[in-house]
């Protein structure tokens, strides 16, 4: 596994950055030169870590944290009110971490009335096409757990094209798993267009009596807005998000992919296992347990 890539794209590097910023602030209160030099490098590393994490916490939170950080830096420079601003910057960044933390915790889903799932995805789910002989993770999920799968995934799918596909095919299951947005993120779709497309897709998919879960997108550095769009749309439509570390833990393992993105047979098995860990509880109540 490429631990550095996983740490960054999963968003966990944000907490590393917050810890470094807090450490730098506390260390800056020391009188020794070595402490101040360590604090300086810890500060730069913390800022870099927060930046590359692409963590989509609210703008107001970044604004408050940024203002507190500037005030702390000035207090150190002019040696005035240093302890106050040190405690303030530590408190504000800890608040930012507390706001982000729930998105790294798996949410529970309710019991499903039937053993059927509709899956909407791109090539991570659909594979690379006819030449790819891998058994896709939806088929593995169906075979291993006795599920009826409606697989609406397609190579190159975006939020906009997924909407057209589901409108034409319809959704047959009370539980829907969405693995979508990677082609929007890595392609030519702007974050504003992605917001409109994803909102339209979720507006169609989310209906009374239907439960929807969606993989959160692992984000490249400085692509915060796509993550913010996804989180806001999920909250608006009451969609449960699977933390991005889950998908990233699969993609970051060299034997899981054929080309760093598309899943190998091993990757499809891991993906099926990961999905089951998050939705399996929906079929383990009222006598609908695992068939294995």
Secondary structure by P-SEA (a helix, b strand, c coil): caaaaaaaaacaaaaaaaaaaaaaaaaaccccaaaaaaaaaaaaaaaaaaaaccccccaaaaaaaaaaaaaaaaaaaaccaaaaaaaaaaaaaaaaaaaaccccbbbbbccccccbbbbbbcccccccccccccccaaaaaaaaccccccccccccccaaaaaaaaaaccccccbbbbbccaaaaaccccaaaaaaaaaaaaaaaccccbbbbbbcccccccaaaaaaaaaaaaaaaccccccaaaaaaaaaccccccccccccaaaaaaaaaaaaaacccccccccccccc
